[in-house]
Amino acid sequence: MAFMPLRATLERYFEFKLLGADWKTEILAGFTTFMTMAYIVFVNPAILHETGMPLAAVTAATCISAAVGSFLMGGLARYPIALAPGMGLNAYFTYAVVKGMGVPWQAALGAVFLSGVAFLLLTALGVRQLIVSAIPHELYAAVAAGVGLFIAFIGFRNSGIIVPHPATTVTLGNLRDPGTALALFGLVLISALLAWRVRAAMLIGILATTLVGLATGVSKWAPQSYSLGDLAATAGKLDIPGALRLGFLEIIFVFLFIDLFDNIGTLVAVGKKANLFDEARQIPRLNRILFSDAIATIVGAFSGTSTVVSYIESAAGVAAGGRTGVTAIVTGLLFVLALFIAPVVGAIPAAATAPALIIVGSMMVSVVGEIAWNDPEIAIPAFLTMMTIPLSFSIANGLAFGFTAYSLLKILRGKFREVNWFVYLLTALFILRFLYVANG
């Protein structure tokens, strides 16, 4: 049969044998990643809609850009990392640029587009690859653990288990609240399934918690449809000349800088968890990963959404066994499907995905054992990296603190020659970032 040679060819291309992968696990992992990312289909449009952008158009753009980015990452780079419009950058787009500076959303999209082009050029010139290779290996585990804490913190917040408090910053939420109680049910269910070594534990847990939420009225069924035609309201509406006017270079730089280091942090964290590094602790096909990211941002800006980034929720699919690009491709296909069945995606409450994020976070923190805690030169930068990521809600900030502490300690110990020159350059840029960008 013609199907068998095609299957064998695909398995060779995606290195199934080398990575110990199989189709069932890869597809399941793709579903799991999508389930933890599905919220972006509604959260991103809700945020960007405040700029005056049509809700239906942004929803369509969100799905399309996520699909294209995930297809590129899976098919070209062959990694189980999904992409979508980034949280944080969409808030910067809406609240700082459009509402804060009074910039039209069309010009803001132009700035995002130009930052994507800048990504592409930096990747072609090898600058982004140089940045990734310059990250001290000692900080890899700290970044992975920090992102794990970040994911878990997002899960605790989304579930209502942890809530803001004016005196203590955070405190325990109301566990009797229906949404929080539903999240606790999901947390117990997923934990029990994992304890029983059920491979589909997180996917089953998310779906079961969603069904319980619908049955109890915690999540609502709100039929609403979107189509490719809805893209017309934002597709191609970006204003590039407007973005090039005086003052917009700073905006483009912020989009470029924050996205660059958030993506590198995600790449290191997910790569560490999925054992993507080779014997030399380098990531194979790195340029393809970075090209995929840059092209996805350009496509996203053209279709009508803010910067597209690699998603830390990809760790959920990796934890479910995803090891190849097939995982990301499946996630991308589900984003295309989400365009037409948005009501089903919208039925997945935060209480159902939050427990999965908490569990994934706990799994990622396991790498802290690889950190040399008895060596202050490594332990202090690692600790600052690990803690700053969740507490500042920014992977980029964690990298900045880690790099700066690492470089300063090496200099103060008289070991400055042991540090890559590019690390010093990045440290200087990080310090400038703290001076000129108050909230990275």
DONU-390965 format. One record per residue (C-alpha): y, x, z; residue in three letters. Coordinates in pm, 1 decimal, padded with zeros to 6 digits. Layout:
<atom <Y, X, Z>, ALA>
...
END
This chain:
<atom <00000.0, 00000.0, 00000.0>, MET>
<atom <00354.2, 00114.1, -00079.5>, ALA>
<atom <00458.0, 00040.7, 00277.6>, PHE>
<atom <00241.6, 00315.9, 00428.4>, MET>
<atom <00396.1, 00611.5, 00235.6>, PRO>
<atom <00743.2, 00475.8, 00320.0>, LEU>
<atom <00651.3, 00450.5, 00686.2>, ARG>
<atom <00513.6, 00805.7, 00686.6>, ALA>
<atom <00829.1, 00932.7, 00515.1>, THR>
<atom <01051.8, 00763.6, 00771.5>, LEU>
<atom <00844.9, 00900.2, 01058.9>, GLU>
<atom <00883.4, 01252.0, 00918.9>, ARG>
<atom <01256.8, 01208.0, 00863.4>, TYR>
<atom <01311.8, 01081.9, 01218.2>, PHE>
<atom <01069.5, 01343.5, 01362.0>, GLU>
<atom <00847.4, 01089.1, 01537.1>, PHE>
<atom <00567.8, 01337.9, 01602.7>, LYS>
<atom <00794.4, 01609.9, 01738.1>, LEU>
<atom <00976.1, 01368.9, 01970.0>, LEU>
<atom <00669.7, 01166.9, 02069.9>, GLY>
<atom <00823.9, 00848.0, 01932.9>, ALA>
<atom <00666.4, 00525.4, 01811.0>, ASP>
<atom <00810.0, 00219.2, 01633.3>, TRP>
<atom <00754.4, -00028.4, 01912.7>, LYS>
<atom <00936.9, 00183.3, 02169.8>, THR>
<atom <01222.4, 00270.1, 01934.7>, GLU>
<atom <01283.6, -00095.0, 01845.3>, ILE>
<atom <01263.0, -00197.6, 02209.2>, LEU>
<atom <01509.0, 00078.3, 02302.0>, ALA>
<atom <01748.9, -00043.0, 02032.4>, GLY>
<atom <01736.1, -00394.4, 02177.6>, PHE>
<atom <01791.0, -00254.3, 02527.1>, THR>
<atom <02096.5, -00052.8, 02421.4>, THR>
<atom <02242.0, -00354.9, 02246.5>, PHE>
<atom <02186.2, -00574.9, 02549.6>, MET>
<atom <02387.9, -00338.9, 02769.0>, THR>
<atom <02663.1, -00310.7, 02503.2>, MET>
<atom <02677.8, -00676.4, 02397.3>, ALA>
<atom <02973.7, -00743.4, 02624.1>, TYR>
<atom <03198.5, -00542.2, 02389.8>, ILE>
<atom <03167.6, -00815.5, 02124.5>, VAL>
<atom <03377.6, -01037.0, 02350.3>, PHE>
<atom <03561.8, -00798.6, 02583.1>, VAL>
<atom <03718.9, -00589.1, 02305.6>, ASN>
<atom <03860.7, -00889.4, 02115.2>, PRO>
<atom <03986.8, -01040.5, 02440.4>, ALA>
<atom <04187.0, -00723.4, 02514.1>, ILE>
<atom <04318.4, -00667.3, 02159.4>, LEU>
<atom <04402.6, -01036.3, 02119.7>, HIS>
<atom <04683.6, -00981.5, 02372.3>, GLU>
<atom <04863.9, -00775.6, 02104.7>, THR>
<atom <04881.3, -01083.1, 01882.8>, GLY>
<atom <04580.2, -00986.3, 01671.0>, MET>
<atom <04366.0, -01287.8, 01565.5>, PRO>
<atom <04066.6, -01323.8, 01797.8>, LEU>
<atom <03814.4, -01409.8, 01525.3>, ALA>
<atom <03925.8, -01116.7, 01309.3>, ALA>
<atom <03898.0, -00864.1, 01594.2>, VAL>
<atom <03555.4, -01001.4, 01685.9>, THR>
<atom <03437.6, -00949.9, 01329.2>, ALA>
<atom <03593.5, -00601.1, 01319.3>, ALA>
<atom <03426.1, -00511.7, 01649.6>, THR>
<atom <03081.9, -00605.7, 01516.6>, CYS>
<atom <03129.2, -00433.4, 01180.7>, ILE>
<atom <03266.8, -00107.7, 01323.7>, SER>
<atom <02991.1, -00092.7, 01585.9>, ALA>
<atom <02727.5, -00154.1, 01318.8>, ALA>
<atom <02865.6, 00109.8, 01080.2>, VAL>
<atom <02901.7, 00367.1, 01357.6>, GLY>
<atom <02549.9, 00305.4, 01488.8>, SER>
<atom <02401.9, 00317.6, 01136.3>, PHE>
<atom <02570.3, 00652.2, 01071.4>, LEU>
<atom <02462.0, 00797.1, 01405.0>, MET>
<atom <02106.5, 00675.5, 01357.7>, GLY>
<atom <02059.4, 00739.3, 00986.0>, GLY>
<atom <02272.8, 01048.0, 00928.1>, LEU>
<atom <02268.3, 01225.8, 01264.7>, ALA>
<atom <01927.9, 01078.9, 01369.5>, ARG>
<atom <02016.5, 01030.4, 01734.7>, TYR>
<atom <01963.1, 00728.3, 01966.8>, PRO>
<atom <02336.3, 00693.9, 02035.4>, ILE>
<atom <02517.2, 00370.9, 01951.2>, ALA>
<atom <02888.0, 00341.9, 01881.6>, LEU>
<atom <03146.7, 00066.5, 01931.3>, ALA>
<atom <03518.9, 00029.4, 02003.2>, PRO>
<atom <03581.9, 00219.5, 02326.2>, GLY>
<atom <03677.6, 00064.8, 02656.5>, MET>
<atom <03982.5, 00237.9, 02795.7>, GLY>
<atom <04114.6, 00324.8, 02452.7>, LEU>
<atom <04141.0, -00044.1, 02367.3>, ASN>
<atom <04338.4, -00092.4, 02690.6>, ALA>
<atom <04564.8, 00201.1, 02600.2>, TYR>
<atom <04609.6, 00048.4, 02252.2>, PHE>
<atom <04707.2, -00291.0, 02395.4>, THR>
<atom <04891.6, -00228.0, 02720.0>, TYR>
<atom <05048.8, 00115.6, 02668.3>, ALA>
<atom <05118.7, 00129.6, 02294.9>, VAL>
<atom <05172.0, -00228.6, 02175.0>, VAL>
<atom <05293.3, -00410.5, 02486.8>, LYS>
<atom <05437.8, -00111.2, 02671.8>, GLY>
<atom <05616.2, 00062.7, 02381.9>, MET>
<atom <05675.0, -00244.7, 02168.6>, GLY>
<atom <05480.9, -00098.4, 01875.2>, VAL>
<atom <05349.2, -00352.9, 01620.0>, PRO>
<atom <04970.1, -00371.7, 01624.4>, TRP>
<atom <04963.0, -00281.4, 01255.2>, GLN>
<atom <05134.1, 00051.8, 01328.6>, ALA>
<atom <04904.4, 00110.5, 01627.2>, ALA>
<atom <04605.4, 00063.3, 01395.5>, LEU>
<atom <04767.4, 00319.2, 01165.7>, GLY>
<atom <04776.8, 00564.6, 01455.9>, ALA>
<atom <04407.8, 00503.8, 01524.6>, VAL>
<atom <04331.8, 00559.3, 01154.5>, PHE>
<atom <04522.5, 00888.5, 01151.9>, LEU>
<atom <04343.4, 01004.3, 01468.1>, SER>
<atom <04013.6, 00934.0, 01289.4>, GLY>
<atom <04126.0, 01141.7, 00991.1>, VAL>
<atom <04224.5, 01418.5, 01232.4>, ALA>
<atom <03874.1, 01397.1, 01387.1>, PHE>
<atom <03724.5, 01434.3, 01042.1>, LEU>
<atom <03934.2, 01740.5, 00960.2>, LEU>
<atom <03865.7, 01905.8, 01296.3>, LEU>
<atom <03494.7, 01847.7, 01245.3>, THR>
<atom <03502.7, 01987.3, 00890.1>, ALA>
<atom <03684.8, 02296.7, 01018.2>, LEU>
<atom <03427.7, 02341.2, 01296.0>, GLY>
<atom <03677.4, 02296.3, 01581.4>, VAL>
<atom <03496.6, 02004.6, 01747.6>, ARG>
<atom <03162.9, 02187.7, 01726.8>, GLN>
<atom <03330.9, 02488.5, 01887.3>, LEU>
<atom <03453.6, 02269.6, 02173.3>, ILE>
<atom <03106.1, 02128.9, 02240.5>, VAL>
<atom <02940.8, 02471.9, 02228.8>, SER>
<atom <03210.1, 02609.7, 02461.7>, ALA>
<atom <03126.9, 02369.9, 02745.3>, ILE>
<atom <02967.1, 02585.6, 03017.4>, PRO>
<atom <02595.7, 02508.9, 03044.3>, HIS>
<atom <02636.5, 02493.8, 03420.8>, GLU>
<atom <02845.1, 02178.8, 03378.5>, LEU>
<atom <02599.0, 01990.9, 03155.8>, TYR>
<atom <02403.3, 01845.8, 03448.1>, ALA>
<atom <02727.5, 01762.6, 03631.3>, ALA>
<atom <02859.3, 01569.5, 03331.3>, VAL>
<atom <02531.1, 01379.1, 03299.4>, ALA>
<atom <02530.2, 01296.0, 03671.5>, ALA>
<atom <02897.6, 01200.1, 03664.6>, GLY>
<atom <02843.0, 00964.9, 03374.3>, VAL>
<atom <02545.2, 00821.3, 03563.4>, GLY>
<atom <02770.0, 00746.7, 03860.7>, LEU>
<atom <03028.5, 00605.5, 03618.8>, PHE>
<atom <02774.7, 00369.4, 03461.4>, ILE>
<atom <02647.5, 00261.3, 03803.2>, ALA>
<atom <03001.9, 00202.3, 03928.0>, PHE>
<atom <03075.4, -00016.3, 03625.4>, ILE>
<atom <02758.2, -00209.5, 03704.4>, GLY>
<atom <02853.9, -00256.2, 04069.9>, PHE>
<atom <03201.7, -00371.2, 03969.0>, ARG>
<atom <03087.0, -00606.7, 03692.9>, ASN>
<atom <02832.1, -00764.9, 03925.3>, SER>
<atom <03082.6, -00824.8, 04206.3>, GLY>
<atom <02872.4, -00622.1, 04449.5>, ILE>
<atom <03167.5, -00385.1, 04485.2>, ILE>
<atom <03522.4, -00525.3, 04466.4>, VAL>
<atom <03877.7, -00387.4, 04506.1>, PRO>
<atom <04033.0, -00374.3, 04852.1>, HIS>
<atom <04397.7, -00284.8, 04931.1>, PRO>
<atom <04313.3, -00087.9, 05247.0>, ALA>
<atom <03993.2, 00091.5, 05150.7>, THR>
<atom <04027.4, 00092.1, 04767.9>, THR>
<atom <03683.8, -00069.6, 04734.0>, VAL>
<atom <03458.2, -00275.6, 04957.9>, THR>
<atom <03146.3, -00492.2, 04951.7>, LEU>
<atom <03189.9, -00814.9, 04757.9>, GLY>
<atom <03079.4, -01165.5, 04847.3>, ASN>
<atom <02701.7, -01151.7, 04804.8>, LEU>
<atom <02684.8, -01531.3, 04825.2>, ARG>
<atom <02895.8, -01568.0, 04511.5>, ASP>
<atom <02671.2, -01719.7, 04238.2>, PRO>
<atom <02742.7, -01442.1, 03988.2>, GLY>
<atom <02685.0, -01166.8, 04242.3>, THR>
<atom <02366.6, -01332.5, 04369.5>, ALA>
<atom <02243.3, -01353.1, 04009.1>, LEU>
<atom <02314.1, -00981.5, 03961.5>, ALA>
<atom <02120.5, -00898.7, 04280.5>, LEU>
<atom <01829.1, -01103.5, 04146.8>, PHE>
<atom <01841.5, -00900.6, 03824.4>, GLY>
<atom <01862.4, -00573.0, 04016.5>, LEU>
<atom <01554.2, -00657.8, 04223.5>, VAL>
<atom <01364.7, -00782.7, 03916.7>, LEU>
<atom <01434.3, -00474.4, 03702.9>, ILE>
<atom <01358.1, -00242.1, 03995.3>, SER>
<atom <01025.2, -00414.7, 04059.0>, ALA>
<atom <00930.0, -00400.6, 03690.2>, LEU>
<atom <01014.0, -00030.7, 03678.4>, LEU>
<atom <00809.9, 00028.2, 03993.3>, ALA>
<atom <00518.3, -00135.9, 03811.8>, TRP>
<atom <00583.2, 00100.5, 03516.2>, ARG>
<atom <00666.9, -00183.2, 03274.1>, VAL>
<atom <00819.0, -00017.4, 02963.0>, ARG>
<atom <01035.1, -00317.4, 02872.7>, ALA>
<atom <01160.7, -00352.0, 03228.7>, ALA>
<atom <01534.1, -00352.7, 03152.2>, MET>
<atom <01511.9, -00576.1, 02846.8>, LEU>
<atom <01288.9, -00826.1, 03028.2>, ILE>
<atom <01518.8, -00812.3, 03330.3>, GLY>
<atom <01833.7, -00876.9, 03124.9>, ILE>
<atom <01677.4, -01168.8, 02935.1>, LEU>
<atom <01521.2, -01323.6, 03246.6>, ALA>
<atom <01847.2, -01295.0, 03440.8>, THR>
<atom <02034.4, -01453.1, 03149.4>, THR>
<atom <01792.1, -01747.7, 03141.2>, LEU>
<atom <01829.0, -01796.7, 03515.7>, VAL>
<atom <02208.2, -01780.5, 03473.0>, GLY>
<atom <02201.5, -02049.3, 03203.9>, LEU>
<atom <01965.3, -02267.6, 03407.1>, ALA>
<atom <02183.8, -02246.2, 03717.8>, THR>
<atom <02514.0, -02281.5, 03534.1>, GLY>
<atom <02639.5, -01932.3, 03621.5>, VAL>
<atom <02674.4, -01850.0, 03250.6>, SER>
<atom <02802.6, -02108.1, 03006.4>, LYS>
<atom <02694.9, -02195.9, 02655.4>, TRP>
<atom <03011.0, -02201.6, 02442.8>, ALA>
<atom <02925.5, -02242.6, 02071.7>, PRO>
<atom <03163.3, -02051.9, 01844.3>, GLN>
<atom <03105.2, -01885.6, 01510.0>, SER>
<atom <03255.6, -01591.1, 01325.5>, TYR>
<atom <03204.4, -01464.2, 00973.0>, SER>
<atom <03289.2, -01172.4, 00748.2>, LEU>
<atom <03570.3, -01383.1, 00605.6>, GLY>
<atom <03749.7, -01367.5, 00939.9>, ASP>
<atom <03808.2, -00996.3, 00880.2>, LEU>
<atom <04079.3, -01080.3, 00626.7>, ALA>
<atom <04338.3, -01131.7, 00900.5>, ALA>
<atom <04321.1, -00765.5, 01014.3>, THR>
<atom <04130.8, -00571.0, 00744.9>, ALA>
<atom <04360.7, -00331.6, 00563.1>, GLY>
<atom <04664.4, -00442.1, 00765.0>, LYS>
<atom <04718.4, -00101.9, 00926.1>, LEU>
<atom <05063.0, 00051.7, 00885.3>, ASP>
<atom <05017.8, 00425.8, 00829.7>, ILE>
<atom <05382.8, 00503.1, 00737.3>, PRO>
<atom <05489.8, 00325.4, 01056.4>, GLY>
<atom <05249.9, 00539.8, 01259.1>, ALA>
<atom <05403.0, 00857.7, 01115.6>, LEU>
<atom <05754.1, 00778.9, 01235.1>, ARG>
<atom <05917.1, 00980.2, 01510.7>, LEU>
<atom <05743.0, 00932.4, 01842.7>, GLY>
<atom <05408.6, 00821.4, 01703.2>, PHE>
<atom <05261.8, 01172.2, 01694.2>, LEU>
<atom <05224.3, 01155.7, 02072.5>, GLU>
<atom <05031.2, 00827.3, 02042.3>, ILE>
<atom <04804.9, 00975.6, 01774.6>, ILE>
<atom <04749.3, 01281.0, 01994.5>, PHE>
<atom <04647.0, 01066.7, 02292.6>, VAL>
<atom <04399.0, 00868.3, 02080.3>, PHE>
<atom <04265.0, 01197.6, 01945.7>, LEU>
<atom <04248.1, 01383.2, 02277.2>, PHE>
<atom <04095.3, 01113.8, 02496.5>, ILE>
<atom <03841.5, 01007.4, 02233.1>, ASP>
<atom <03743.1, 01367.4, 02164.9>, LEU>
<atom <03653.4, 01449.6, 02524.1>, PHE>
<atom <03508.4, 01109.2, 02609.1>, ASP>
<atom <03273.9, 01150.6, 02312.4>, ASN>
<atom <03179.2, 01504.8, 02407.8>, ILE>
<atom <03109.0, 01392.5, 02764.4>, GLY>
<atom <02894.1, 01104.0, 02641.6>, THR>
<atom <02713.0, 01331.2, 02399.5>, LEU>
<atom <02632.8, 01585.3, 02670.2>, VAL>
<atom <02524.8, 01316.2, 02918.3>, ALA>
<atom <02300.3, 01120.6, 02681.8>, VAL>
<atom <02174.4, 01439.9, 02518.7>, GLY>
<atom <02073.7, 01575.7, 02858.6>, LYS>
<atom <01888.8, 01256.2, 02945.5>, LYS>
<atom <01708.8, 01238.2, 02608.7>, ALA>
<atom <01623.9, 01610.5, 02599.8>, ASN>
<atom <01815.2, 01652.1, 02274.2>, LEU>
<atom <01912.8, 02012.9, 02341.2>, PHE>
<atom <01708.5, 02291.3, 02180.3>, ASP>
<atom <01588.4, 02611.5, 02347.4>, GLU>
<atom <01934.9, 02766.4, 02306.8>, ALA>
<atom <02087.6, 02462.1, 02482.3>, ARG>
<atom <02258.0, 02358.0, 02160.3>, GLN>
<atom <02248.9, 02012.9, 02000.0>, ILE>
<atom <02091.4, 02017.6, 01652.1>, PRO>
<atom <02284.9, 01842.8, 01371.2>, ARG>
<atom <02596.3, 01837.5, 01587.0>, LEU>
<atom <02827.0, 01824.4, 01285.2>, ASN>
<atom <02655.3, 01504.5, 01166.9>, ARG>
<atom <02710.8, 01345.5, 01506.9>, ILE>
<atom <03079.7, 01427.9, 01496.3>, LEU>
<atom <03118.8, 01317.0, 01134.2>, PHE>
<atom <02956.7, 00984.2, 01223.0>, SER>
<atom <03202.5, 00935.2, 01508.4>, ASP>
<atom <03505.8, 01021.3, 01294.6>, ALA>
<atom <03405.4, 00798.2, 01003.3>, ILE>
<atom <03332.8, 00508.6, 01240.3>, ALA>
<atom <03684.8, 00534.5, 01385.1>, THR>
<atom <03837.0, 00530.2, 01035.5>, ILE>
<atom <03627.9, 00225.7, 00938.1>, VAL>
<atom <03717.9, 00055.2, 01267.1>, GLY>
<atom <04091.1, 00108.1, 01218.2>, ALA>
<atom <04073.6, -00020.2, 00860.4>, PHE>
<atom <03877.2, -00330.2, 00962.1>, SER>
<atom <04106.0, -00404.0, 01257.4>, GLY>
<atom <04001.0, -00255.1, 01590.4>, THR>
<atom <04086.2, 00034.8, 01818.9>, SER>
<atom <03907.0, 00370.2, 01834.5>, THR>
<atom <03526.8, 00367.6, 01795.6>, VAL>
<atom <03336.6, 00595.9, 02033.6>, VAL>
<atom <02984.8, 00692.6, 02134.9>, SER>
<atom <02872.4, 00460.8, 02413.3>, TYR>
<atom <02742.6, 00576.3, 02749.7>, ILE>
<atom <02534.4, 00257.4, 02756.2>, GLU>
<atom <02313.8, 00432.4, 02498.4>, SER>
<atom <02153.8, 00589.8, 02804.2>, ALA>
<atom <01990.0, 00251.1, 02869.6>, ALA>
<atom <01802.2, 00275.6, 02540.8>, GLY>
<atom <01711.7, 00637.3, 02609.8>, VAL>
<atom <01580.9, 00535.6, 02952.0>, ALA>
<atom <01370.2, 00271.3, 02774.4>, ALA>
<atom <01209.9, 00544.7, 02560.7>, GLY>
<atom <01444.5, 00574.2, 02261.7>, GLY>
<atom <01436.4, 00924.0, 02112.2>, ARG>
<atom <01527.7, 00890.9, 01742.7>, THR>
<atom <01792.9, 00743.7, 01516.1>, GLY>
<atom <01582.5, 00430.9, 01473.6>, VAL>
<atom <01707.0, 00318.1, 01816.4>, THR>
<atom <02070.9, 00335.3, 01701.8>, ALA>
<atom <01991.7, 00167.1, 01368.3>, ILE>
<atom <01825.4, -00125.8, 01547.8>, VAL>
<atom <02132.6, -00155.6, 01770.3>, THR>
<atom <02352.8, -00154.0, 01459.4>, GLY>
<atom <02147.0, -00432.0, 01298.5>, LEU>
<atom <02186.7, -00640.4, 01613.4>, LEU>
<atom <02564.5, -00595.2, 01596.5>, PHE>
<atom <02555.2, -00732.9, 01241.0>, VAL>
<atom <02346.8, -01024.0, 01365.9>, LEU>
<atom <02591.0, -01073.5, 01654.4>, ALA>
<atom <02861.1, -01145.4, 01399.2>, LEU>
<atom <02680.0, -01466.0, 01308.8>, PHE>
<atom <02526.9, -01558.1, 01642.9>, ILE>
<atom <02816.5, -01471.2, 01871.9>, ALA>
<atom <02738.1, -01772.0, 02096.1>, PRO>
<atom <02399.9, -01620.3, 02185.5>, VAL>
<atom <02555.8, -01284.0, 02265.1>, VAL>
<atom <02822.0, -01456.6, 02468.5>, GLY>
<atom <02558.0, -01626.5, 02679.1>, ALA>
<atom <02458.7, -01288.8, 02825.4>, ILE>
<atom <02660.5, -01274.8, 03150.2>, PRO>
<atom <02788.5, -00957.4, 03311.8>, ALA>
<atom <02555.7, -01039.1, 03599.5>, ALA>
<atom <02260.2, -00979.6, 03364.3>, ALA>
<atom <02372.4, -00645.3, 03218.6>, THR>
<atom <02526.5, -00503.4, 03537.2>, ALA>
<atom <02188.1, -00443.3, 03710.6>, PRO>
<atom <02067.3, -00247.7, 03406.6>, ALA>
<atom <02376.6, -00026.3, 03425.1>, LEU>
<atom <02315.1, 00040.5, 03795.1>, ILE>
<atom <01951.8, 00135.0, 03731.5>, ILE>
<atom <02040.0, 00359.7, 03435.3>, VAL>
<atom <02302.8, 00530.2, 03649.8>, GLY>
<atom <02045.2, 00604.5, 03917.5>, SER>
<atom <01817.4, 00761.2, 03656.3>, MET>
<atom <02090.8, 00983.6, 03516.3>, MET>
<atom <02192.7, 01118.1, 03857.4>, VAL>
<atom <01845.7, 01273.5, 03891.9>, SER>
<atom <01967.7, 01584.9, 03706.8>, VAL>
<atom <02178.5, 01697.9, 04005.3>, VAL>
<atom <01876.6, 01898.4, 04117.1>, GLY>
<atom <01946.5, 02137.6, 03828.0>, GLU>
<atom <02286.9, 02233.7, 03968.5>, ILE>
<atom <02299.3, 02559.3, 04166.1>, ALA>
<atom <02458.4, 02408.2, 04477.2>, TRP>
<atom <02432.9, 02738.3, 04666.7>, ASN>
<atom <02673.7, 02905.1, 04421.3>, ASP>
<atom <03036.9, 02791.9, 04479.5>, PRO>
<atom <03139.3, 02913.5, 04132.9>, GLU>
<atom <02911.6, 02648.2, 03985.4>, ILE>
<atom <02884.8, 02392.1, 04265.1>, ALA>
<atom <03258.2, 02324.3, 04307.6>, ILE>
<atom <03339.0, 02268.3, 03936.4>, PRO>
<atom <03018.3, 02063.6, 03906.5>, ALA>
<atom <03108.9, 01847.5, 04206.1>, PHE>
<atom <03464.7, 01790.0, 04081.5>, LEU>
<atom <03330.3, 01694.2, 03739.6>, THR>
<atom <03066.4, 01463.0, 03883.5>, MET>
<atom <03302.1, 01279.8, 04119.0>, MET>
<atom <03616.4, 01262.6, 03907.4>, THR>
<atom <03444.1, 01082.1, 03619.3>, ILE>
<atom <03364.0, 00761.7, 03814.0>, PRO>
<atom <03661.3, 00773.7, 04051.9>, LEU>
<atom <03919.7, 00815.5, 03774.3>, SER>
<atom <03718.9, 00593.1, 03537.3>, PHE>
<atom <03738.8, 00863.2, 03271.8>, SER>
<atom <03486.8, 01110.9, 03132.6>, ILE>
<atom <03777.5, 01311.4, 02991.7>, ALA>
<atom <03932.6, 01354.0, 03338.1>, ASN>
<atom <03602.3, 01475.6, 03478.3>, GLY>
<atom <03571.0, 01736.9, 03204.8>, LEU>
<atom <03930.5, 01841.1, 03265.3>, ALA>
<atom <03877.4, 01898.7, 03638.4>, PHE>
<atom <03547.8, 02075.6, 03577.5>, GLY>
<atom <03682.8, 02307.6, 03308.3>, PHE>
<atom <03994.5, 02394.4, 03506.5>, THR>
<atom <03806.3, 02466.6, 03829.3>, ALA>
<atom <03540.7, 02668.3, 03643.4>, TYR>
<atom <03801.3, 02885.6, 03468.1>, SER>
<atom <04015.7, 02941.0, 03778.5>, LEU>
<atom <03720.2, 03040.5, 03995.2>, LEU>
<atom <03597.2, 03287.5, 03733.6>, LYS>
<atom <03945.3, 03442.2, 03715.3>, ILE>
<atom <03983.8, 03459.0, 04094.4>, LEU>
<atom <03640.6, 03624.2, 04125.2>, ARG>
<atom <03732.3, 03884.6, 03865.7>, GLY>
<atom <03470.7, 03750.8, 03623.0>, LYS>
<atom <03714.2, 03629.7, 03360.2>, PHE>
<atom <03533.2, 03825.8, 03087.0>, ARG>
<atom <03224.2, 03606.7, 03137.3>, GLU>
<atom <03411.4, 03299.3, 03014.3>, VAL>
<atom <03434.9, 03203.6, 02647.1>, ASN>
<atom <03793.0, 03242.4, 02520.6>, TRP>
<atom <03782.6, 02887.7, 02390.6>, PHE>
<atom <03715.5, 02760.0, 02742.7>, VAL>
<atom <04046.6, 02916.1, 02849.1>, TYR>
<atom <04222.1, 02748.9, 02556.0>, LEU>
<atom <04072.0, 02413.2, 02649.2>, LEU>
<atom <04166.1, 02466.2, 03013.4>, THR>
<atom <04527.1, 02524.1, 02908.7>, ALA>
<atom <04518.5, 02206.5, 02699.7>, LEU>
<atom <04374.5, 02012.0, 02991.4>, PHE>
<atom <04654.1, 02133.5, 03218.4>, ILE>
<atom <04911.2, 02031.2, 02956.5>, LEU>
<atom <04737.8, 01693.5, 02932.9>, ARG>
<atom <04778.9, 01638.8, 03307.9>, PHE>
<atom <05146.1, 01734.0, 03280.2>, LEU>
<atom <05231.7, 01511.4, 02984.8>, TYR>
<atom <04977.0, 01228.5, 02996.7>, VAL>
<atom <04986.4, 01072.5, 03340.7>, ALA>
<atom <04693.5, 00834.2, 03295.5>, ASN>
<atom <04429.4, 00987.1, 03066.2>, GLY>
END
